[in-house]
Amino acid sequence: MFKNISNLFSLMRQAQQLGGKLQGISEELKQKRVTGTAGGGLVEVEANGLGEVLSCKLDPSLLQPGDKELVEDLVVGAVNRALARAKALHAEAVKQLAGGINVPGLDDTVSKILKGETLAPGELGMEAEGGDDDGDDDPTNEPPPKT
């Protein structure tokens, strides 16, 4: 029983350390900048590593009557390129956090955490509270006593 409590405290300490590292990654990504261009540089969009669009620059030649649809398409393309680069920065930061180990689903989970989204039970690879695999509510994997 004491071993399980020790393991729980160790897990909680690791989670706190991970939370601190994630906060640091979030701040670092917020400071990094990526750009996406379209139309041979006629449209340039700047975003940060969190995927927040910071600016959009249009070449004055695009501001001609009748070019509205072209400009709209180019802006969408530039935004998508900038956001793809921001996601690449994010993925690289997560890989560094994981020590270079490719953990399936880690990128998505960290992304949700950084966005402040709620994780579903079991999404971190752990069962929901009281959800160990032996069918009872105690935190061990020992089967319930036979009566």
C-alpha positions in Angstrom: 0.0 0.0 0.0 2.8 2.5 0.9 4.5 1.6 -2.4 1.4 2.7 -4.3 1.3 6.0 -2.4 4.9 6.6 -3.1 4.3 5.9 -6.8 1.3 8.3 -6.7 3.5 11.1 -5.2 6.2 10.4 -7.7 3.7 10.6 -10.6 2.2 13.8 -9.2 5.7 15.4 -8.9 6.5 14.3 -12.5 3.2 15.9 -13.6 4.1 19.2 -11.9 7.5 19.2 -13.6 5.8 18.5 -16.9 3.4 21.3 -16.4 6.2 23.7 -15.7 8.0 22.6 -18.8 4.9 22.9 -20.9 4.4 26.5 -19.6 8.0 27.2 -20.6 7.4 25.8 -24.0 4.3 27.8 -24.4 6.1 31.1 -23.6 9.0 30.1 -25.9 6.6 29.3 -28.8 4.7 32.6 -28.3 8.0 34.5 -28.9 9.0 32.5 -32.1 7.8 33.8 -35.5 7.0 32.0 -38.7 5.8 33.4 -42.0 3.7 32.0 -44.8 3.6 33.5 -48.3 1.4 33.1 -51.3 1.2 34.5 -54.8 5.0 34.6 -55.1 5.3 36.8 -52.0 2.3 39.1 -52.8 0.7 38.0 -49.5 2.8 37.4 -46.4 1.3 36.3 -43.1 3.2 36.2 -39.8 2.3 33.9 -36.9 3.8 32.9 -33.6 4.7 29.3 -32.6 1.3 29.0 -30.9 -0.4 29.5 -34.2 -1.7 33.0 -33.5 -1.7 35.1 -36.7 0.1 38.4 -35.9 0.1 40.3 -39.2 -0.9 40.1 -42.8 0.9 42.1 -45.5 -0.5 42.6 -49.0 1.4 43.9 -52.0 -0.3 47.1 -53.2 -0.7 45.6 -56.7 -3.3 43.2 -55.2 -5.6 46.1 -54.3 -7.0 46.5 -57.8 -10.7 46.4 -58.5 -11.9 42.9 -59.3 -9.1 41.1 -57.5 -11.1 40.5 -54.3 -11.5 36.7 -54.8 -7.8 36.4 -55.7 -6.7 38.3 -52.6 -9.0 36.2 -50.4 -7.6 33.0 -51.8 -4.0 34.2 -51.4 -4.6 35.2 -47.8 -6.0 31.8 -47.0 -3.0 30.1 -48.6 -0.5 32.3 -46.7 -2.3 31.8 -43.4 -2.3 28.0 -43.9 1.4 28.0 -44.7 2.2 30.1 -41.6 0.1 27.9 -39.3 1.7 24.7 -40.8 5.1 26.2 -39.9 3.9 27.1 -36.4 2.7 23.5 -35.9 6.1 22.3 -37.0 7.7 24.5 -34.3 5.3 23.1 -31.8 6.0 19.5 -32.7 9.8 20.1 -32.5 9.4 21.6 -29.0 7.3 18.6 -27.9 9.9 16.2 -29.2 12.6 18.0 -27.3 10.4 17.8 -24.2 10.0 14.1 -24.6 13.8 13.7 -25.0 13.6 12.8 -28.7 11.3 9.8 -28.0 8.4 9.6 -30.4 5.4 9.1 -28.2 2.2 8.4 -30.2 -0.5 11.0 -29.5 1.8 13.2 -27.4 1.8 16.1 -29.9 -2.0 16.2 -29.9 -2.3 15.9 -26.1 0.3 18.7 -25.5 -1.4 20.9 -28.1 -4.7 20.5 -26.3 -3.0 21.3 -23.0 -1.4 24.4 -24.4 -4.7 25.6 -25.8 -6.4 25.0 -22.4 -8.7 22.3 -23.7 -10.1 19.7 -21.3 -8.7 16.2 -21.8 -11.0 13.2 -21.8 -10.4 10.5 -19.2 -7.7 8.1 -20.3 -6.4 10.6 -22.9 -3.0 10.8 -21.0 -2.7 7.0 -21.1 -4.1 6.7 -17.6 -7.5 5.5 -16.6 -10.2 7.7 -15.2 -10.5 8.0 -11.4 -11.3 4.6 -9.9 -10.9 3.1 -13.4 -8.1 0.5 -12.8 -8.4 -2.6 -14.8 -9.7 -5.1 -12.2 -13.2 -3.7 -11.9 -13.2 -2.2 -8.4 -12.6 1.3 -7.0 -9.4 0.7 -5.1 -6.2 2.1 -6.8 -4.5 -1.3 -7.0 -4.8 -3.8 -9.7 -5.6 -6.5 -7.2 -8.9 -8.3 -7.8 -11.6 -7.7 -5.2 -11.7 -10.2 -2.3 -13.9 -13.2 -2.9 -16.9 -13.4 -0.5 
